[in-house]
Amino acid sequence: MKITLCLSIKFWQEMLQVQKELESLGYEVLTPPHEVPNDKGEMIPVEEYYRIRKDDSRGNESWIWDLKEKAIRAHFEKVAQSDVILVLNYYKKGIRNYIGANTLLEMGLAFWLKKRIYLLNPIPEELDYAEEIKGMMPIVINNDLENLL
């Protein structure tokens, strides 16, 4: 089975561990890229790009947003290529099991493509869009990768 991991890049280190565990269980795992080009074309860790993007609150750096657009499209392709998606939802922004906008978009695409959607942890009830998440009928695996079907 081919699994695309969907997550906030803030959860990068957790993703690396989940990827390793899934691969040891025999799954093919698709993830966001580990490195991306900066404004000079030099490859930088995706975590560094995430920090730079968060610091560009005024949107002055067009390369950042060009890269963001490409990243969204590239990850949509991975969702389309996979059999299922696994959402890695952890604590962020004061919310337990956080699912952000990008991840919600990826879930919506998976839903539209009739792919199974797994959540590592329960649905974050305090999000305004918890009902939309529930409507996609995700399967909560309660942080147990053995629960993937």
C-alpha positions in Angstrom: 0.0 0.0 0.0 1.2 3.5 -0.9 0.6 6.1 1.9 0.9 9.9 1.6 1.7 11.6 4.8 -0.2 14.9 5.3 0.9 17.3 8.0 2.1 20.7 9.1 5.8 21.0 8.4 6.0 22.0 12.1 5.6 18.2 12.7 8.7 17.4 10.5 10.6 15.4 13.1 7.6 13.4 14.1 6.9 12.7 10.4 10.4 11.3 9.9 9.8 8.8 12.7 6.4 7.8 11.4 7.9 7.4 7.9 10.6 5.1 9.2 8.0 3.0 11.1 5.7 2.7 8.2 8.5 1.7 5.8 9.6 -1.0 8.3 6.0 -2.3 8.1 6.4 -2.6 4.3 4.5 0.5 3.2 5.6 2.8 0.5 5.5 6.3 2.0 5.2 9.6 0.1 6.2 12.8 2.1 6.8 16.4 1.4 10.4 17.1 0.1 13.2 17.2 2.6 14.9 20.1 0.9 13.7 23.0 -1.3 15.5 25.7 -3.3 15.8 29.1 -1.7 15.8 32.4 -3.7 19.4 31.7 -4.9 18.5 28.2 -6.0 20.5 26.7 -3.2 18.9 23.7 -1.5 17.8 24.3 2.1 16.1 22.0 4.6 12.3 22.3 4.4 12.3 23.2 8.1 14.4 26.3 7.3 12.0 27.2 4.5 9.1 26.9 7.0 10.9 29.3 9.4 11.6 31.8 6.6 8.0 31.6 5.3 6.6 32.2 8.8 8.9 35.3 9.2 7.6 36.7 5.8 4.3 37.9 7.3 4.0 40.8 4.9 4.5 38.6 1.8 7.5 40.5 0.5 9.4 37.5 -0.7 7.7 36.3 -3.9 10.0 33.2 -4.2 8.5 32.0 -0.9 5.0 32.1 -2.2 6.0 30.7 -5.6 7.5 27.8 -3.8 4.4 27.4 -1.6 2.2 27.1 -4.7 4.5 24.5 -6.2 4.6 22.6 -2.9 0.8 22.5 -2.7 0.5 21.2 -6.3 3.3 18.6 -5.8 1.7 17.2 -2.6 -1.7 17.0 -4.3 0.0 14.8 -6.9 1.3 12.6 -4.1 -2.2 12.3 -2.7 -3.5 11.4 -6.1 -0.8 8.7 -6.5 -1.4 7.1 -3.2 -3.8 4.5 -2.0 -4.6 6.3 1.3 -3.5 9.4 3.2 -2.4 9.5 6.8 -2.8 12.8 8.6 -0.3 13.4 11.3 -2.1 15.6 13.7 -0.3 16.7 16.9 -0.5 19.7 19.3 0.0 23.1 17.6 -1.3 26.6 18.2 -2.8 25.6 21.5 -4.9 22.9 19.8 -4.6 19.2 20.5 -4.5 17.1 17.3 -4.3 20.2 15.1 -5.2 20.0 11.4 -4.3 23.1 9.4 -5.6 24.6 6.2 -3.1 22.9 3.9 -3.8 19.5 5.5 -7.6 20.1 5.2 -7.1 20.8 1.5 -5.2 17.6 1.1 -7.9 15.7 3.0 -10.5 17.3 0.7 -8.7 16.1 -2.3 -8.3 12.6 -1.0 -12.0 12.6 -0.1 -12.9 13.8 -3.7 -10.7 11.0 -5.1 -12.4 8.5 -2.8 -9.2 7.6 -1.0 -9.3 6.3 2.6 -8.3 9.0 5.1 -6.6 8.1 8.3 -6.0 10.4 11.2 -3.1 9.5 13.6 -5.0 11.1 16.5 -8.7 12.1 17.1 -10.5 14.9 15.3 -9.7 18.3 17.0 -13.2 19.3 18.1 -12.2 22.9 18.8 -11.6 23.7 15.2 -14.3 25.6 13.3 -14.2 23.0 10.6 -14.4 19.9 12.7 -17.7 19.1 11.1 -16.1 19.1 7.6 -13.4 16.7 8.9 -16.1 14.5 10.3 -18.0 14.6 7.0 -15.0 13.1 5.2 -15.4 10.0 7.5 -11.7 9.7 8.5 -10.5 6.6 10.3 -8.8 7.5 13.6 -6.0 5.1 14.4 -5.2 6.5 17.9 -1.5 6.8 17.3 -1.2 3.1 16.4 0.2 2.4 13.0 -0.8 -1.2 13.2 -4.5 0.0 12.8 -3.9 0.9 9.2 -6.0 -1.4 7.0 
